[in-house]
Amino acid sequence: MTNRRQFVQKSSLLGMGFLLQKAAGFAMPPLTQNYTSNRPAVADRNFKSAAVDAVIEQVKKDLPNKELGWLFENCFPNTLDTTVDFEMVNGKPDTYVITGDIDAMWLRDSTAQVWPYLPLTKNDKPLQTLIAGVINRQTKCILLDPYANAFYKDVNKVSEWKDDITKMKPGIHERKWEIDSLCYPVRLAHGYYKQTGDTSVFDADWKAAQKLILDTFTEQQRFNGNGPYSFQRTTAWATDGVPLSGYGYPVKPCGLIVSTFRPSDDCTLLPYLVPSNMFAINILGKMAELLQLPSVNEPALAKRALALKEQVQAAFQKHGVIQHQQFGKIIGFEVNGYGSFHMMDDANVPSLLSLPYLGAIEPNNPLYLNTRKVVLSENNPFFYKGKAGEGIGGPHTGADTIWPMSIILRAITSVDDKEITHCVKNLMQTHAGTGFMHESFHKDDATKFTRKWFAWANTLFGELIYKLHQEKPGLLKQI
């Protein structure tokens, strides 16, 4: 098994020289591109959706730009084509979703990978069942360990990270505590219910998982000490190590929730990760809504979720909004409750840039717009502009690397058509002829990229184009 860190080192050196994995349905396109689909053959696809195929056909038909249509055709179905493993277990749908080149299921990635398909479940019952299976599988993962971020399908499999100094168990790939890992499954469950009206997935196990989420969030407010979680790893990568015996630098308990790691799987510098706390505020409201459904009937848990939401919200208002010396009031990236803050943004979601996409803030909110100015400028140490493009990266892939995900989220959250067009064109210019999105590329040379098979980035690009096709078809026709 190649872990994410090792793969970054290898693939960034290989650039365009490697062959894309046949198992993933990839094929290196010829130098003169004829825009033949890079999807696996129909017989080799992991899952087939008539609704998804119909969307691809319609979007391609409506796009004058053949390259853009080709990218959409390759990317939008990539999760279904290559990463899902569906079966019925004890009479319930069960769907294991890998990220791509890593055979493990992240709670975050698996939600984000199937999220764009939710609106299509109304006309595709098998697709609905597949996503119900993701919810059921995520419930199992949370019940196994709410502090873990990534899991195996085989609950008896022992991880390559078995020697991490934390409470590792079989079935867990990695045990990095990240707030968003418990937020994303709630987002998926709520989105699924809103689209389908189906409450069958909200069974006793799901309810137990919601209680465990609330317990974990409460523990990591640290009003009663550090809590049960700590993490240390023997590694040369500074962002994989957690200082002070694996508990991180001190915080002053204030109502915010500690996140030992970021969505990038890099450790936080200051443990209150503000974008993830804002995501949690939004998610706790959605959790309460689901718990109050007549068929779920958990008023006590719903009340607890709402009380926690109010507590985190009040703490955010007091500690999460900071005074920037140039821009005035903005949302901080990380804080510690003592008055210190860390100013940056990361490409992974939740990020400051992505907050409207997650429903955590309105895209025209003055506080967000002010924050956006900072993170999309040289005032963000991980914003890069080069010959190949411009966007946000992060410590995970090193200096001078831009994540296509950040360019996609910039477009999704933008209220400016010129900015959206700029982002789409930049994405078209930086796929390095492969027809797929990647984890990152060098700011001056898009052929130097990491992760040749990264389904989240692929599907997210498809989500952007599908959204624009529905909401701004005229804009796409001008590209």
Secondary structure as the mmCIF struct_conf table of DSSP 4:
data_model
#
loop_
_struct_conf.conf_type_id
_struct_conf.id
_struct_conf.beg_label_comp_id
_struct_conf.beg_label_asym_id
_struct_conf.beg_label_seq_id
_struct_conf.end_label_comp_id
_struct_conf.end_label_asym_id
_struct_conf.end_label_seq_id
HELX_RH_AL_P HELX_RH_AL_P1 ARG A 4 LEU A 14
HELX_RH_3T_P HELX_RH_3T_P1 GLY A 15 GLY A 17
BEND BEND1 PHE A 18 PHE A 18
HELX_LH_PP_P HELX_LH_PP_P1 LEU A 19 GLN A 21
HELX_RH_3T_P HELX_RH_3T_P2 LYS A 22 ALA A 24
TURN_TY1_P TURN_TY1_P1 GLY A 25 GLY A 25
HELX_LH_PP_P HELX_LH_PP_P2 MET A 28 PRO A 30
BEND BEND2 LEU A 31 THR A 32
BEND BEND3 ARG A 39 ARG A 39
HELX_LH_PP_P HELX_LH_PP_P3 PRO A 40 ALA A 41
HELX_RH_3T_P HELX_RH_3T_P3 VAL A 42 ASP A 44
BEND BEND4 ASN A 46 ASN A 46
HELX_RH_AL_P HELX_RH_AL_P2 ALA A 50 ASP A 62
BEND BEND5 PRO A 64 PRO A 64
HELX_RH_AL_P HELX_RH_AL_P3 LYS A 66 CYS A 75
TURN_TY1_P TURN_TY1_P2 PHE A 76 PRO A 77
HELX_RH_AL_P HELX_RH_AL_P4 ASN A 78 THR A 82
TURN_TY1_P TURN_TY1_P3 THR A 83 THR A 83
STRN STRN1 VAL A 84 VAL A 89
TURN_TY1_P TURN_TY1_P4 ASN A 90 GLY A 91
STRN STRN2 LYS A 92 VAL A 97
STRN STRN3 GLY A 100 GLY A 100
BEND BEND6 ASP A 101 ILE A 102
BEND BEND7 ALA A 104 ALA A 104
STRN STRN4 MET A 105 TRP A 106
HELX_RH_AL_P HELX_RH_AL_P5 LEU A 107 VAL A 114
HELX_RH_3T_P HELX_RH_3T_P4 TRP A 115 ASN A 123
HELX_RH_AL_P HELX_RH_AL_P6 LYS A 125 LEU A 144
TURN_TY1_P TURN_TY1_P5 PRO A 146 TYR A 147
BEND BEND8 ASN A 149 ASN A 149
STRN STRN5 ALA A 150 PHE A 151
BEND BEND9 LYS A 153 ASP A 154
TURN_TY1_P TURN_TY1_P6 VAL A 155 ASN A 156
HELX_LH_PP_P HELX_LH_PP_P4 LYS A 157 SER A 159
TURN_TY1_P TURN_TY1_P7 GLU A 160 ASP A 163
BEND BEND10 ASP A 164 ASP A 164
STRN STRN6 ILE A 165 ILE A 165
BEND BEND11 THR A 166 THR A 166
TURN_TY1_P TURN_TY1_P8 PRO A 170 GLY A 171
STRN STRN7 ILE A 172 GLU A 174
HELX_RH_AL_P HELX_RH_AL_P7 ILE A 179 THR A 196
TURN_TY1_P TURN_TY1_P9 SER A 200 VAL A 201
BEND BEND12 ASP A 203 ASP A 203
HELX_RH_AL_P HELX_RH_AL_P8 ALA A 204 GLU A 219
TURN_TY1_P TURN_TY1_P10 GLN A 220 GLN A 221
TURN_TY1_P TURN_TY1_P11 PHE A 223 ASN A 224
BEND BEND13 GLY A 225 ASN A 226
BEND BEND14 PRO A 228 PRO A 228
STRN STRN8 GLN A 232 GLN A 232
BEND BEND15 ALA A 236 ALA A 236
HELX_RH_3T_P HELX_RH_3T_P5 ALA A 238 ASP A 240
HELX_RH_AL_P HELX_RH_AL_P9 PRO A 243 GLY A 246
TURN_TY1_P TURN_TY1_P12 TYR A 247 TYR A 247
BEND BEND16 TYR A 249 TYR A 249
BEND BEND17 CYS A 254 GLY A 255
BEND BEND18 THR A 260 THR A 260
STRN STRN9 PHE A 261 PHE A 261
TURN_TY1_P TURN_TY1_P13 PRO A 263 SER A 264
BEND BEND19 ASP A 265 ASP A 265
HELX_LH_PP_P HELX_LH_PP_P5 ASP A 266 ASP A 266
STRN STRN10 CYS A 267 CYS A 267
HELX_LH_PP_P HELX_LH_PP_P6 THR A 268 THR A 268
BEND BEND20 LEU A 269 PRO A 271
STRN STRN11 TYR A 272 LEU A 273
HELX_RH_AL_P HELX_RH_AL_P10 VAL A 274 LEU A 291
TURN_TY1_P TURN_TY1_P14 GLN A 292 GLN A 292
BEND BEND21 LEU A 293 LEU A 293
TURN_TY1_P TURN_TY1_P15 PRO A 294 VAL A 296
HELX_RH_AL_P HELX_RH_AL_P11 PRO A 299 ALA A 315
HELX_RH_PI_P HELX_RH_PI_P1 PHE A 316 GLY A 320
STRN STRN12 VAL A 321 HIS A 324
TURN_TY1_P TURN_TY1_P16 GLN A 325 PHE A 327
STRN STRN13 GLY A 328 ILE A 331
BEND BEND22 PHE A 333 PHE A 333
STRN STRN14 GLU A 334 VAL A 335
BEND BEND23 GLY A 337 GLY A 339
STRN STRN15 PHE A 341 HIS A 342
BEND BEND24 ALA A 347 PRO A 350
BEND BEND25 LEU A 352 LEU A 352
TURN_TY1_P TURN_TY1_P17 LEU A 353 GLY A 359
BEND BEND26 ALA A 360 ILE A 361
TURN_TY1_P TURN_TY1_P18 PRO A 363 ASN A 364
HELX_RH_AL_P HELX_RH_AL_P12 PRO A 366 VAL A 375
TURN_TY1_P TURN_TY1_P19 LEU A 376 LEU A 376
BEND BEND27 SER A 377 SER A 377
TURN_TY1_P TURN_TY1_P20 GLU A 378 ASN A 379
BEND BEND28 ASN A 380 ASN A 380
TURN_TY1_P TURN_TY1_P21 PRO A 381 PHE A 382
STRN STRN16 PHE A 383 LYS A 385
BEND BEND29 LYS A 387 ALA A 388
STRN STRN17 GLU A 390 ILE A 392
HELX_RH_3T_P HELX_RH_3T_P6 PRO A 395 THR A 397
TURN_TY1_P TURN_TY1_P22 ALA A 399 ASP A 400
STRN STRN18 THR A 401 ILE A 402
HELX_RH_AL_P HELX_RH_AL_P13 PRO A 404 ILE A 412
TURN_TY1_P TURN_TY1_P23 THR A 413 THR A 413
HELX_RH_AL_P HELX_RH_AL_P14 ASP A 417 GLN A 429
BEND BEND30 THR A 430 HIS A 431
TURN_TY1_P TURN_TY1_P24 ALA A 432 GLY A 433
BEND BEND31 THR A 434 PHE A 436
BEND BEND32 GLU A 439 GLU A 439
STRN STRN19 SER A 440 HIS A 442
TURN_TY1_P TURN_TY1_P25 LYS A 443 ASP A 444
STRN STRN20 ASP A 445 THR A 450
BEND BEND33 LYS A 452 LYS A 452
STRN STRN21 PHE A 454 PHE A 454
HELX_RH_AL_P HELX_RH_AL_P15 ALA A 455 GLU A 471
HELX_RH_AL_P HELX_RH_AL_P16 PRO A 473 LYS A 477
TURN_TY1_P TURN_TY1_P26 GLN A 478 GLN A 478
#
